[in-house]
Amino acid sequence: MRENISISLPEDLKAELDRVSSLEGVSRSDLLREALKEYLFVKEFRALRTRMVAQAQVNGIFTDEDVFNRTS
């Protein structure tokens, strides 16, 4: 199910959104939807990475070389 939301944008940001939307040949909604998906993915990835780095350090893994040595 889809729901509509409204956002307000500064004029210059809306103009850039319209420019990119036209250039890419996609609707503003599609462009914003993809941007939001990417933002949320990156946010989740960073949170996971933070947890994994902490766990790795507890296990004595601090560098890429440490990872390589443990997995080789």
All heavy atoms as TSV, in Angstrom:
chain	resi	resn	atom	element	x	y	z
A	1	MET	N	N	0.845	-1.175	0.000
A	1	MET	CA	C	0.000	0.000	0.000
A	1	MET	C	C	0.894	1.243	0.000
A	1	MET	O	O	1.904	1.298	0.670
A	1	MET	CB	C	-0.872	-0.008	1.246
A	1	MET	CG	C	-1.799	1.160	1.325
A	1	MET	SD	S	-3.039	0.931	2.569
A	1	MET	CE	C	-2.518	2.132	3.758
A	2	ARG	N	N	0.538	2.214	-0.755
A	2	ARG	CA	C	1.286	3.465	-0.822
A	2	ARG	C	C	0.544	4.547	-0.057
A	2	ARG	O	O	-0.670	4.572	-0.019
A	2	ARG	CB	C	1.465	3.911	-2.266
A	2	ARG	CG	C	2.390	3.018	-3.031
A	2	ARG	CD	C	2.620	3.596	-4.411
A	2	ARG	NE	N	3.507	2.727	-5.144
A	2	ARG	CZ	C	4.726	3.043	-5.526
A	2	ARG	NH1	N	5.206	4.232	-5.270
A	2	ARG	NH2	N	5.471	2.195	-6.188
A	3	GLU	N	N	1.335	5.418	0.532
A	3	GLU	CA	C	0.774	6.585	1.209
A	3	GLU	C	C	1.464	7.820	0.675
A	3	GLU	O	O	2.645	7.784	0.341
A	3	GLU	CB	C	0.987	6.483	2.719
A	3	GLU	CG	C	0.169	5.393	3.365
A	3	GLU	CD	C	0.252	5.457	4.874
A	3	GLU	OE1	O	0.372	6.569	5.429
A	3	GLU	OE2	O	0.189	4.393	5.483
A	4	ASN	N	N	0.739	8.888	0.606
A	4	ASN	CA	C	1.297	10.163	0.182
A	4	ASN	C	C	1.810	10.932	1.385
A	4	ASN	O	O	1.212	10.891	2.460
A	4	ASN	CB	C	0.245	11.011	-0.530
A	4	ASN	CG	C	-0.148	10.422	-1.861
A	4	ASN	OD1	O	0.669	9.826	-2.540
A	4	ASN	ND2	N	-1.410	10.578	-2.218
A	5	ILE	N	N	2.930	11.614	1.189
A	5	ILE	CA	C	3.435	12.532	2.194
A	5	ILE	C	C	3.778	13.836	1.481
A	5	ILE	O	O	3.997	13.852	0.270
A	5	ILE	CB	C	4.670	11.993	2.945
A	5	ILE	CG1	C	5.843	11.755	1.988
A	5	ILE	CG2	C	4.347	10.704	3.679
A	5	ILE	CD1	C	7.149	11.474	2.702
A	6	SER	N	N	3.821	14.884	2.237
A	6	SER	CA	C	4.207	16.179	1.689
A	6	SER	C	C	5.487	16.626	2.367
A	6	SER	O	O	5.667	16.416	3.563
A	6	SER	CB	C	3.123	17.226	1.940
A	6	SER	OG	O	1.946	16.879	1.266
A	7	ILE	N	N	6.362	17.227	1.584
A	7	ILE	CA	C	7.575	17.808	2.149
A	7	ILE	C	C	7.721	19.211	1.596
A	7	ILE	O	O	7.218	19.520	0.515
A	7	ILE	CB	C	8.841	16.982	1.835
A	7	ILE	CG1	C	9.095	16.908	0.334
A	7	ILE	CG2	C	8.739	15.591	2.423
A	7	ILE	CD1	C	10.454	16.334	-0.029
A	8	SER	N	N	8.397	20.044	2.341
A	8	SER	CA	C	8.687	21.376	1.814
A	8	SER	C	C	10.181	21.441	1.545
A	8	SER	O	O	10.982	20.899	2.300
A	8	SER	CB	C	8.251	22.465	2.796
A	8	SER	OG	O	8.992	22.367	3.980
A	9	LEU	N	N	10.522	22.053	0.436
A	9	LEU	CA	C	11.913	22.169	0.018
A	9	LEU	C	C	12.232	23.636	-0.238
A	9	LEU	O	O	11.384	24.374	-0.741
A	9	LEU	CB	C	12.159	21.396	-1.279
A	9	LEU	CG	C	11.911	19.899	-1.270
A	9	LEU	CD1	C	12.049	19.340	-2.681
A	9	LEU	CD2	C	12.883	19.210	-0.335
A	10	PRO	N	N	13.461	24.031	0.052
A	10	PRO	CA	C	13.875	25.367	-0.369
A	10	PRO	C	C	13.793	25.448	-1.892
A	10	PRO	O	O	13.936	24.427	-2.589
A	10	PRO	CB	C	15.326	25.465	0.106
A	10	PRO	CG	C	15.513	24.370	1.094
A	10	PRO	CD	C	14.514	23.313	0.764
A	11	GLU	N	N	13.565	26.627	-2.384
A	11	GLU	CA	C	13.365	26.823	-3.821
A	11	GLU	C	C	14.528	26.276	-4.648
A	11	GLU	O	O	14.317	25.629	-5.683
A	11	GLU	CB	C	13.170	28.318	-4.098
A	11	GLU	CG	C	12.682	28.617	-5.490
A	11	GLU	CD	C	12.369	30.092	-5.657
A	11	GLU	OE1	O	11.611	30.643	-4.836
A	11	GLU	OE2	O	12.900	30.673	-6.619
A	12	ASP	N	N	15.759	26.502	-4.200
A	12	ASP	CA	C	16.908	26.037	-4.979
A	12	ASP	C	C	16.995	24.513	-5.019
A	12	ASP	O	O	17.347	23.932	-6.039
A	12	ASP	CB	C	18.214	26.644	-4.451
A	12	ASP	CG	C	18.501	26.302	-3.007
A	12	ASP	OD1	O	17.549	26.063	-2.233
A	12	ASP	OD2	O	19.691	26.269	-2.637
A	13	LEU	N	N	16.616	23.858	-3.917
A	13	LEU	CA	C	16.647	22.394	-3.895
A	13	LEU	C	C	15.551	21.818	-4.788
A	13	LEU	O	O	15.774	20.834	-5.510
A	13	LEU	CB	C	16.492	21.887	-2.458
A	13	LEU	CG	C	16.667	20.392	-2.236
A	13	LEU	CD1	C	18.008	19.891	-2.766
A	13	LEU	CD2	C	16.535	20.075	-0.750
A	14	LYS	N	N	14.379	22.433	-4.786
A	14	LYS	CA	C	13.301	21.986	-5.670
A	14	LYS	C	C	13.704	22.167	-7.130
A	14	LYS	O	O	13.460	21.296	-7.971
A	14	LYS	CB	C	11.999	22.716	-5.400
A	14	LYS	CG	C	10.871	22.181	-6.289
A	14	LYS	CD	C	9.641	23.057	-6.227
A	14	LYS	CE	C	8.585	22.594	-7.190
A	14	LYS	NZ	N	8.940	22.825	-8.601
A	15	ALA	N	N	14.357	23.275	-7.434
A	15	ALA	CA	C	14.806	23.519	-8.806
A	15	ALA	C	C	15.814	22.451	-9.232
A	15	ALA	O	O	15.757	21.944	-10.360
A	15	ALA	CB	C	15.417	24.910	-8.927
A	16	GLU	N	N	16.719	22.089	-8.339
A	16	GLU	CA	C	17.705	21.049	-8.648
A	16	GLU	C	C	17.015	19.698	-8.804
A	16	GLU	O	O	17.353	18.922	-9.704
A	16	GLU	CB	C	18.779	20.986	-7.557
A	16	GLU	CG	C	19.864	19.986	-7.820
A	16	GLU	CD	C	20.755	20.322	-9.013
A	16	GLU	OE1	O	20.634	21.416	-9.602
A	16	GLU	OE2	O	21.580	19.459	-9.352
A	17	LEU	N	N	16.049	19.414	-7.955
A	17	LEU	CA	C	15.271	18.180	-8.074
A	17	LEU	C	C	14.576	18.126	-9.426
A	17	LEU	O	O	14.620	17.096	-10.116
A	17	LEU	CB	C	14.244	18.090	-6.934
A	17	LEU	CG	C	13.261	16.931	-6.992
A	17	LEU	CD1	C	13.980	15.590	-6.903
A	17	LEU	CD2	C	12.226	17.074	-5.878
A	18	ASP	N	N	13.950	19.204	-9.831
A	18	ASP	CA	C	13.275	19.254	-11.126
A	18	ASP	C	C	14.268	19.077	-12.277
A	18	ASP	O	O	13.987	18.374	-13.246
A	18	ASP	CB	C	12.513	20.574	-11.283
A	18	ASP	CG	C	11.274	20.640	-10.407
A	18	ASP	OD1	O	10.798	19.577	-9.964
A	18	ASP	OD2	O	10.799	21.765	-10.158
A	19	ARG	N	N	15.443	19.689	-12.169
A	19	ARG	CA	C	16.451	19.577	-13.210
A	19	ARG	C	C	16.920	18.136	-13.364
A	19	ARG	O	O	16.945	17.585	-14.458
A	19	ARG	CB	C	17.636	20.491	-12.891
A	19	ARG	CG	C	18.689	20.566	-13.996
A	19	ARG	CD	C	19.922	21.349	-13.557
A	19	ARG	NE	N	20.743	20.612	-12.624
A	19	ARG	CZ	C	21.546	19.594	-12.963
A	19	ARG	NH1	N	21.618	19.199	-14.210
A	19	ARG	NH2	N	22.258	18.982	-12.041
A	20	VAL	N	N	17.246	17.511	-12.238
A	20	VAL	CA	C	17.738	16.131	-12.276
A	20	VAL	C	C	16.624	15.182	-12.724
A	20	VAL	O	O	16.855	14.262	-13.508
A	20	VAL	CB	C	18.325	15.709	-10.912
A	20	VAL	CG1	C	18.661	14.229	-10.886
A	20	VAL	CG2	C	19.553	16.547	-10.600
A	21	SER	N	N	15.435	15.411	-12.253
A	21	SER	CA	C	14.291	14.594	-12.643
A	21	SER	C	C	14.097	14.623	-14.161
A	21	SER	O	O	13.925	13.591	-14.798
A	21	SER	CB	C	13.030	15.115	-11.938
A	21	SER	OG	O	11.892	14.449	-12.394
A	22	SER	N	N	14.175	15.814	-14.724
A	22	SER	CA	C	14.038	15.973	-16.171
A	22	SER	C	C	15.200	15.311	-16.910
A	22	SER	O	O	15.004	14.600	-17.893
A	22	SER	CB	C	13.957	17.456	-16.516
A	22	SER	OG	O	13.872	17.626	-17.906
A	23	LEU	N	N	16.397	15.531	-16.421
A	23	LEU	CA	C	17.593	14.963	-17.032
A	23	LEU	C	C	17.565	13.440	-17.015
A	23	LEU	O	O	17.919	12.786	-17.998
A	23	LEU	CB	C	18.830	15.482	-16.294
A	23	LEU	CG	C	20.188	15.169	-16.882
A	23	LEU	CD1	C	20.368	15.886	-18.218
A	23	LEU	CD2	C	21.278	15.583	-15.906
A	24	GLU	N	N	17.137	12.864	-15.907
A	24	GLU	CA	C	17.094	11.413	-15.746
A	24	GLU	C	C	15.854	10.789	-16.392
A	24	GLU	O	O	15.796	9.579	-16.562
A	24	GLU	CB	C	17.123	11.046	-14.255
A	24	GLU	CG	C	18.349	11.503	-13.514
A	24	GLU	CD	C	19.531	10.587	-13.717
A	24	GLU	OE1	O	19.326	9.382	-13.879
A	24	GLU	OE2	O	20.669	11.110	-13.710
A	25	GLY	N	N	14.859	11.605	-16.665
A	25	GLY	CA	C	13.627	11.089	-17.260
A	25	GLY	C	C	12.780	10.303	-16.274
A	25	GLY	O	O	12.101	9.348	-16.655
A	26	VAL	N	N	12.833	10.693	-15.008
A	26	VAL	CA	C	12.030	10.037	-13.979
A	26	VAL	C	C	11.246	11.096	-13.214
A	26	VAL	O	O	11.607	12.275	-13.220
A	26	VAL	CB	C	12.904	9.214	-12.989
A	26	VAL	CG1	C	13.614	8.084	-13.701
A	26	VAL	CG2	C	13.900	10.084	-12.266
A	27	SER	N	N	10.203	10.659	-12.565
A	27	SER	CA	C	9.392	11.608	-11.808
A	27	SER	C	C	10.120	12.047	-10.540
A	27	SER	O	O	11.042	11.374	-10.068
A	27	SER	CB	C	8.052	10.969	-11.425
A	27	SER	OG	O	8.250	9.948	-10.465
A	28	ARG	N	N	9.702	13.174	-10.013
A	28	ARG	CA	C	10.266	13.629	-8.740
A	28	ARG	C	C	10.043	12.580	-7.661
A	28	ARG	O	O	10.936	12.303	-6.867
A	28	ARG	CB	C	9.644	14.956	-8.313
A	28	ARG	CG	C	10.095	16.127	-9.156
A	28	ARG	CD	C	9.559	17.420	-8.624
A	28	ARG	NE	N	8.092	17.435	-8.665
A	28	ARG	CZ	C	7.351	18.511	-8.710
A	28	ARG	NH1	N	7.916	19.694	-8.697
A	28	ARG	NH2	N	6.052	18.442	-8.752
A	29	SER	N	N	8.850	11.989	-7.656
A	29	SER	CA	C	8.543	10.968	-6.650
A	29	SER	C	C	9.500	9.791	-6.750
A	29	SER	O	O	10.008	9.306	-5.738
A	29	SER	CB	C	7.101	10.470	-6.800
A	29	SER	OG	O	6.189	11.452	-6.414
A	30	ASP	N	N	9.738	9.307	-7.979
A	30	ASP	CA	C	10.654	8.177	-8.164
A	30	ASP	C	C	12.061	8.541	-7.712
A	30	ASP	O	O	12.741	7.750	-7.048
A	30	ASP	CB	C	10.685	7.712	-9.618
A	30	ASP	CG	C	9.425	6.974	-10.031
A	30	ASP	OD1	O	8.693	6.493	-9.142
A	30	ASP	OD2	O	9.181	6.860	-11.247
A	31	LEU	N	N	12.499	9.730	-8.052
A	31	LEU	CA	C	13.835	10.176	-7.679
A	31	LEU	C	C	13.967	10.281	-6.156
A	31	LEU	O	O	14.933	9.781	-5.570
A	31	LEU	CB	C	14.123	11.526	-8.335
A	31	LEU	CG	C	15.542	12.043	-8.263
A	31	LEU	CD1	C	16.509	11.083	-8.944
A	31	LEU	CD2	C	15.634	13.406	-8.926
A	32	LEU	N	N	12.995	10.878	-5.512
A	32	LEU	CA	C	13.030	11.010	-4.053
A	32	LEU	C	C	12.903	9.657	-3.363
A	32	LEU	O	O	13.562	9.400	-2.355
A	32	LEU	CB	C	11.929	11.955	-3.575
A	32	LEU	CG	C	12.157	13.427	-3.940
A	32	LEU	CD1	C	10.920	14.250	-3.628
A	32	LEU	CD2	C	13.367	13.974	-3.207
A	33	ARG	N	N	12.075	8.783	-3.924
A	33	ARG	CA	C	11.911	7.448	-3.352
A	33	ARG	C	C	13.242	6.691	-3.370
A	33	ARG	O	O	13.654	6.091	-2.381
A	33	ARG	CB	C	10.834	6.692	-4.124
A	33	ARG	CG	C	10.331	5.441	-3.472
A	33	ARG	CD	C	9.139	4.777	-4.171
A	33	ARG	NE	N	8.754	5.281	-5.465
A	33	ARG	CZ	C	7.779	6.181	-5.688
A	33	ARG	NH1	N	7.105	6.682	-4.677
A	33	ARG	NH2	N	7.485	6.561	-6.913
A	34	GLU	N	N	13.944	6.741	-4.512
A	34	GLU	CA	C	15.234	6.061	-4.630
A	34	GLU	C	C	16.281	6.699	-3.714
A	34	GLU	O	O	17.084	5.996	-3.106
A	34	GLU	CB	C	15.715	6.055	-6.078
A	34	GLU	CG	C	14.960	5.088	-6.957
A	34	GLU	CD	C	14.962	3.661	-6.433
A	34	GLU	OE1	O	16.045	3.145	-6.092
A	34	GLU	OE2	O	13.873	3.070	-6.348
A	35	ALA	N	N	16.264	8.014	-3.620
A	35	ALA	CA	C	17.211	8.704	-2.749
A	35	ALA	C	C	16.975	8.317	-1.290
A	35	ALA	O	O	17.925	8.081	-0.531
A	35	ALA	CB	C	17.093	10.215	-2.928
A	36	LEU	N	N	15.726	8.217	-0.889
A	36	LEU	CA	C	15.403	7.844	0.481
A	36	LEU	C	C	15.806	6.397	0.752
A	36	LEU	O	O	16.364	6.085	1.809
A	36	LEU	CB	C	13.916	8.052	0.759
A	36	LEU	CG	C	13.439	7.706	2.171
A	36	LEU	CD1	C	14.222	8.488	3.223
A	36	LEU	CD2	C	11.949	7.958	2.290
A	37	LYS	N	N	15.544	5.503	-0.203
A	37	LYS	CA	C	15.954	4.106	-0.042
A	37	LYS	C	C	17.463	4.009	0.144
A	37	LYS	O	O	17.948	3.275	1.015
A	37	LYS	CB	C	15.549	3.273	-1.260
A	37	LYS	CG	C	14.134	2.789	-1.261
A	37	LYS	CD	C	14.006	1.681	-2.281
A	37	LYS	CE	C	12.950	1.940	-3.283
A	37	LYS	NZ	N	12.813	0.897	-4.293
A	38	GLU	N	N	18.201	4.731	-0.684
A	38	GLU	CA	C	19.659	4.711	-0.593
A	38	GLU	C	C	20.123	5.280	0.750
A	38	GLU	O	O	21.010	4.716	1.400
A	38	GLU	CB	C	20.283	5.494	-1.742
A	38	GLU	CG	C	21.778	5.402	-1.774
A	38	GLU	CD	C	22.384	6.053	-3.006
A	38	GLU	OE1	O	21.747	6.059	-4.074
A	38	GLU	OE2	O	23.507	6.570	-2.868
A	39	TYR	N	N	19.534	6.367	1.182
A	39	TYR	CA	C	19.888	6.977	2.462
A	39	TYR	C	C	19.671	5.985	3.603
A	39	TYR	O	O	20.534	5.804	4.468
A	39	TYR	CB	C	19.061	8.248	2.689
A	39	TYR	CG	C	19.227	8.806	4.075
A	39	TYR	CD1	C	20.311	9.618	4.386
A	39	TYR	CD2	C	18.314	8.504	5.082
A	39	TYR	CE1	C	20.482	10.120	5.667
A	39	TYR	CE2	C	18.479	8.993	6.363
A	39	TYR	CZ	C	19.566	9.802	6.653
A	39	TYR	OH	O	19.722	10.286	7.926
A	40	LEU	N	N	18.511	5.337	3.623
A	40	LEU	CA	C	18.197	4.392	4.690
A	40	LEU	C	C	19.122	3.177	4.651
A	40	LEU	O	O	19.538	2.665	5.695
A	40	LEU	CB	C	16.730	3.966	4.614
A	40	LEU	CG	C	15.722	5.091	4.894
A	40	LEU	CD1	C	14.301	4.605	4.609
A	40	LEU	CD2	C	15.851	5.614	6.307
A	41	PHE	N	N	19.464	2.707	3.445
A	41	PHE	CA	C	20.396	1.589	3.313
A	41	PHE	C	C	21.765	1.958	3.880
A	41	PHE	O	O	22.356	1.194	4.649
A	41	PHE	CB	C	20.527	1.177	1.843
A	41	PHE	CG	C	21.557	0.106	1.629
A	41	PHE	CD1	C	21.241	-1.224	1.838
A	41	PHE	CD2	C	22.847	0.428	1.234
A	41	PHE	CE1	C	22.200	-2.218	1.662
A	41	PHE	CE2	C	23.810	-0.547	1.055
A	41	PHE	CZ	C	23.473	-1.876	1.269
A	42	VAL	N	N	22.268	3.118	3.504
A	42	VAL	CA	C	23.589	3.558	3.984
A	42	VAL	C	C	23.570	3.729	5.495
A	42	VAL	O	O	24.513	3.335	6.194
A	42	VAL	CB	C	24.028	4.852	3.267
A	42	VAL	CG1	C	25.237	5.477	3.951
A	42	VAL	CG2	C	24.317	4.568	1.801
A	43	LYS	N	N	22.496	4.284	6.027
A	43	LYS	CA	C	22.378	4.473	7.474
A	43	LYS	C	C	22.407	3.121	8.189
A	43	LYS	O	O	23.103	2.949	9.190
A	43	LYS	CB	C	21.093	5.237	7.789
A	43	LYS	CG	C	20.994	5.708	9.204
A	43	LYS	CD	C	19.943	6.787	9.304
A	43	LYS	CE	C	19.798	7.334	10.684
A	43	LYS	NZ	N	20.946	8.086	11.154
A	44	GLU	N	N	21.670	2.151	7.675
A	44	GLU	CA	C	21.655	0.816	8.266
A	44	GLU	C	C	23.026	0.151	8.135
A	44	GLU	O	O	23.520	-0.480	9.072
A	44	GLU	CB	C	20.591	-0.045	7.587
A	44	GLU	CG	C	20.448	-1.419	8.202
A	44	GLU	CD	C	19.344	-2.240	7.556
A	44	GLU	OE1	O	18.473	-1.675	6.871
A	44	GLU	OE2	O	19.372	-3.471	7.744
A	45	PHE	N	N	23.658	0.295	6.974
A	45	PHE	CA	C	24.985	-0.279	6.756
A	45	PHE	C	C	25.996	0.282	7.753
A	45	PHE	O	O	26.780	-0.456	8.352
A	45	PHE	CB	C	25.452	-0.012	5.319
A	45	PHE	CG	C	26.859	-0.483	5.058
A	45	PHE	CD1	C	27.109	-1.800	4.748
A	45	PHE	CD2	C	27.926	0.404	5.143
A	45	PHE	CE1	C	28.406	-2.243	4.520
A	45	PHE	CE2	C	29.223	-0.023	4.920
A	45	PHE	CZ	C	29.464	-1.351	4.608
A	46	ARG	N	N	25.984	1.587	7.944
A	46	ARG	CA	C	26.924	2.214	8.876
A	46	ARG	C	C	26.704	1.737	10.304
A	46	ARG	O	O	27.659	1.524	11.055
A	46	ARG	CB	C	26.824	3.734	8.790
A	46	ARG	CG	C	27.433	4.281	7.527
A	46	ARG	CD	C	27.332	5.777	7.458
A	46	ARG	NE	N	27.960	6.265	6.237
A	46	ARG	CZ	C	27.708	7.430	5.696
A	46	ARG	NH1	N	26.849	8.264	6.266
A	46	ARG	NH2	N	28.315	7.798	4.586
A	47	ALA	N	N	25.443	1.579	10.692
A	47	ALA	CA	C	25.143	1.088	12.041
A	47	ALA	C	C	25.646	-0.351	12.195
A	47	ALA	O	O	26.254	-0.701	13.222
A	47	ALA	CB	C	23.641	1.167	12.314
A	48	LEU	N	N	25.419	-1.170	11.191
A	48	LEU	CA	C	25.899	-2.549	11.225
A	48	LEU	C	C	27.420	-2.586	11.274
A	48	LEU	O	O	28.014	-3.332	12.056
A	48	LEU	CB	C	25.388	-3.315	10.000
A	48	LEU	CG	C	25.881	-4.755	9.845
A	48	LEU	CD1	C	25.475	-5.602	11.040
A	48	LEU	CD2	C	25.360	-5.353	8.547
A	49	ARG	N	N	28.065	-1.760	10.459
A	49	ARG	CA	C	29.523	-1.713	10.433
A	49	ARG	C	C	30.079	-1.303	11.797
A	49	ARG	O	O	31.037	-1.885	12.291
A	49	ARG	CB	C	30.011	-0.744	9.363
A	49	ARG	CG	C	31.521	-0.747	9.222
A	49	ARG	CD	C	31.979	0.246	8.163
A	49	ARG	NE	N	33.401	0.158	7.951
A	49	ARG	CZ	C	34.335	0.607	8.799
A	49	ARG	NH1	N	33.975	1.179	9.928
A	49	ARG	NH2	N	35.618	0.491	8.530
A	50	THR	N	N	29.448	-0.332	12.430
A	50	THR	CA	C	29.890	0.112	13.746
A	50	THR	C	C	29.822	-1.040	14.750
A	50	THR	O	O	30.760	-1.255	15.524
A	50	THR	CB	C	29.030	1.299	14.228
A	50	THR	OG1	O	29.221	2.388	13.326
A	50	THR	CG2	C	29.399	1.735	15.635
A	51	ARG	N	N	28.719	-1.791	14.713
A	51	ARG	CA	C	28.587	-2.937	15.624
A	51	ARG	C	C	29.614	-4.014	15.300
A	51	ARG	O	O	30.210	-4.608	16.211
A	51	ARG	CB	C	27.175	-3.512	15.549
A	51	ARG	CG	C	26.114	-2.618	16.158
A	51	ARG	CD	C	24.790	-3.342	16.358
A	51	ARG	NE	N	24.288	-4.029	15.188
A	51	ARG	CZ	C	23.490	-3.493	14.255
A	51	ARG	NH1	N	23.145	-2.231	14.358
A	51	ARG	NH2	N	23.060	-4.209	13.244
A	52	MET	N	N	29.839	-4.275	14.024
A	52	MET	CA	C	30.768	-5.332	13.619
A	52	MET	C	C	32.215	-4.956	13.942
A	52	MET	O	O	32.996	-5.805	14.350
A	52	MET	CB	C	30.610	-5.644	12.135
A	52	MET	CG	C	29.252	-6.220	11.772
A	52	MET	SD	S	28.824	-7.713	12.679
A	52	MET	CE	C	30.022	-8.842	12.016
A	53	VAL	N	N	32.571	-3.693	13.755
A	53	VAL	CA	C	33.940	-3.251	14.078
A	53	VAL	C	C	34.185	-3.414	15.571
A	53	VAL	O	O	35.240	-3.910	15.990
A	53	VAL	CB	C	34.182	-1.795	13.614
A	53	VAL	CG1	C	35.437	-1.220	14.248
A	53	VAL	CG2	C	34.282	-1.736	12.094
A	54	ALA	N	N	33.219	-3.038	16.372
A	54	ALA	CA	C	33.369	-3.185	17.824
A	54	ALA	C	C	33.552	-4.654	18.186
A	54	ALA	O	O	34.422	-5.005	18.994
A	54	ALA	CB	C	32.159	-2.590	18.549
A	55	GLN	N	N	32.761	-5.526	17.595
A	55	GLN	CA	C	32.871	-6.962	17.875
A	55	GLN	C	C	34.206	-7.505	17.386
A	55	GLN	O	O	34.839	-8.317	18.058
A	55	GLN	CB	C	31.714	-7.728	17.217
A	55	GLN	CG	C	31.681	-9.197	17.551
A	55	GLN	CD	C	31.484	-9.460	19.035
A	55	GLN	OE1	O	30.689	-8.788	19.688
A	55	GLN	NE2	N	32.202	-10.415	19.573
A	56	ALA	N	N	34.654	-7.073	16.224
A	56	ALA	CA	C	35.944	-7.520	15.693
A	56	ALA	C	C	37.070	-7.111	16.627
A	56	ALA	O	O	37.976	-7.911	16.913
A	56	ALA	CB	C	36.166	-6.950	14.294
A	57	GLN	N	N	37.029	-5.892	17.122
A	57	GLN	CA	C	38.088	-5.417	18.010
A	57	GLN	C	C	38.130	-6.209	19.311
A	57	GLN	O	O	39.207	-6.492	19.835
A	57	GLN	CB	C	37.926	-3.918	18.271
A	57	GLN	CG	C	38.241	-3.099	17.037
A	57	GLN	CD	C	37.973	-1.624	17.208
A	57	GLN	OE1	O	37.337	-1.201	18.165
A	57	GLN	NE2	N	38.450	-0.827	16.272
A	58	VAL	N	N	36.975	-6.607	19.815
A	58	VAL	CA	C	36.925	-7.459	21.001
A	58	VAL	C	C	37.664	-8.766	20.736
A	58	VAL	O	O	38.296	-9.338	21.621
A	58	VAL	CB	C	35.456	-7.730	21.418
A	58	VAL	CG1	C	35.354	-8.881	22.409
A	58	VAL	CG2	C	34.821	-6.469	21.978
A	59	ASN	N	N	37.613	-9.227	19.481
A	59	ASN	CA	C	38.265	-10.477	19.088
A	59	ASN	C	C	39.667	-10.265	18.529
A	59	ASN	O	O	40.237	-11.162	17.908
A	59	ASN	CB	C	37.390	-11.219	18.080
A	59	ASN	CG	C	36.139	-11.759	18.728
A	59	ASN	OD1	O	36.209	-12.576	19.635
A	59	ASN	ND2	N	34.983	-11.281	18.287
A	60	GLY	N	N	40.218	-9.069	18.714
A	60	GLY	CA	C	41.588	-8.809	18.303
A	60	GLY	C	C	41.786	-8.550	16.825
A	60	GLY	O	O	42.891	-8.673	16.304
A	61	ILE	N	N	40.729	-8.169	16.131
A	61	ILE	CA	C	40.813	-7.872	14.703
A	61	ILE	C	C	40.729	-6.357	14.539
A	61	ILE	O	O	39.708	-5.747	14.850
A	61	ILE	CB	C	39.679	-8.570	13.920
A	61	ILE	CG1	C	39.789	-10.081	14.093
A	61	ILE	CG2	C	39.720	-8.175	12.450
A	61	ILE	CD1	C	38.609	-10.854	13.563
A	62	PHE	N	N	41.845	-5.781	14.042
A	62	PHE	CA	C	41.920	-4.329	13.930
A	62	PHE	C	C	42.196	-3.841	12.508
A	62	PHE	O	O	41.921	-2.698	12.195
A	62	PHE	CB	C	43.007	-3.781	14.872
A	62	PHE	CG	C	42.721	-4.042	16.322
A	62	PHE	CD1	C	43.253	-5.148	16.955
A	62	PHE	CD2	C	41.904	-3.201	17.040
A	62	PHE	CE1	C	42.984	-5.395	18.290
A	62	PHE	CE2	C	41.620	-3.444	18.381
A	62	PHE	CZ	C	42.164	-4.546	19.001
A	63	THR	N	N	42.770	-4.689	11.672
A	63	THR	CA	C	43.168	-4.260	10.327
A	63	THR	C	C	42.653	-5.240	9.278
A	63	THR	O	O	42.215	-6.351	9.606
A	63	THR	CB	C	44.705	-4.206	10.207
A	63	THR	OG1	O	45.219	-5.543	10.331
A	63	THR	CG2	C	45.331	-3.306	11.261
A	64	ASP	N	N	42.741	-4.823	8.021
A	64	ASP	CA	C	42.392	-5.729	6.919
A	64	ASP	C	C	43.293	-6.960	6.939
A	64	ASP	O	O	42.854	-8.065	6.630
A	64	ASP	CB	C	42.521	-5.013	5.569
A	64	ASP	CG	C	41.450	-3.958	5.371
A	64	ASP	OD1	O	40.435	-3.970	6.099
A	64	ASP	OD2	O	41.634	-3.105	4.469
A	65	GLU	N	N	44.549	-6.752	7.325
A	65	GLU	CA	C	45.475	-7.882	7.400
A	65	GLU	C	C	45.032	-8.890	8.459
A	65	GLU	O	O	45.135	-10.100	8.249
A	65	GLU	CB	C	46.887	-7.374	7.702
A	65	GLU	CG	C	47.936	-8.479	7.648
A	65	GLU	CD	C	49.343	-7.964	7.853
A	65	GLU	OE1	O	49.579	-6.735	7.752
A	65	GLU	OE2	O	50.221	-8.800	8.127
A	66	ASP	N	N	44.521	-8.385	9.571
A	66	ASP	CA	C	43.994	-9.291	10.609
A	66	ASP	C	C	42.843	-10.131	10.049
A	66	ASP	O	O	42.775	-11.344	10.300
A	66	ASP	CB	C	43.498	-8.506	11.819
A	66	ASP	CG	C	44.603	-7.792	12.577
A	66	ASP	OD1	O	45.779	-8.211	12.477
A	66	ASP	OD2	O	44.274	-6.801	13.276
A	67	VAL	N	N	41.969	-9.512	9.285
A	67	VAL	CA	C	40.856	-10.242	8.669
A	67	VAL	C	C	41.404	-11.282	7.712
A	67	VAL	O	O	40.986	-12.451	7.740
A	67	VAL	CB	C	39.903	-9.283	7.924
A	67	VAL	CG1	C	38.853	-10.058	7.135
A	67	VAL	CG2	C	39.239	-8.320	8.894
A	68	PHE	N	N	42.338	-10.893	6.865
A	68	PHE	CA	C	42.933	-11.821	5.897
A	68	PHE	C	C	43.567	-13.010	6.613
A	68	PHE	O	O	43.363	-14.163	6.207
A	68	PHE	CB	C	43.971	-11.092	5.034
A	68	PHE	CG	C	44.626	-11.974	4.019
A	68	PHE	CD1	C	43.963	-12.308	2.857
A	68	PHE	CD2	C	45.892	-12.488	4.247
A	68	PHE	CE1	C	44.559	-13.136	1.909
A	68	PHE	CE2	C	46.500	-13.313	3.324
A	68	PHE	CZ	C	45.825	-13.645	2.150
A	69	ASN	N	N	44.316	-12.745	7.657
A	69	ASN	CA	C	44.988	-13.830	8.386
A	69	ASN	C	C	43.984	-14.786	9.022
A	69	ASN	O	O	44.218	-15.992	9.082
A	69	ASN	CB	C	45.927	-13.257	9.446
A	69	ASN	CG	C	47.130	-12.573	8.840
A	69	ASN	OD1	O	47.526	-12.851	7.712
A	69	ASN	ND2	N	47.710	-11.646	9.579
A	70	ARG	N	N	42.863	-14.259	9.481
A	70	ARG	CA	C	41.858	-15.121	10.122
A	70	ARG	C	C	41.056	-15.929	9.106
A	70	ARG	O	O	40.536	-16.986	9.437
A	70	ARG	CB	C	40.873	-14.273	10.926
A	70	ARG	CG	C	41.468	-13.538	12.099
A	70	ARG	CD	C	41.502	-14.436	13.344
A	70	ARG	NE	N	42.072	-13.732	14.458
A	70	ARG	CZ	C	41.387	-13.325	15.527
A	70	ARG	NH1	N	40.105	-13.558	15.613
A	70	ARG	NH2	N	42.007	-12.682	16.497
A	71	THR	N	N	40.947	-15.427	7.894
A	71	THR	CA	C	40.097	-16.105	6.895
A	71	THR	C	C	40.898	-16.932	5.902
A	71	THR	O	O	40.315	-17.653	5.109
A	71	THR	CB	C	39.241	-15.098	6.127
A	71	THR	OG1	O	40.070	-14.151	5.469
A	71	THR	CG2	C	38.274	-14.384	7.059
A	72	SER	N	N	42.210	-16.835	5.937
A	72	SER	CA	C	43.023	-17.583	4.980
A	72	SER	C	C	43.414	-18.939	5.512
A	72	SER	O	O	43.503	-19.222	6.645
A	72	SER	CB	C	44.308	-16.811	4.664
A	72	SER	OG	O	43.993	-15.595	4.053
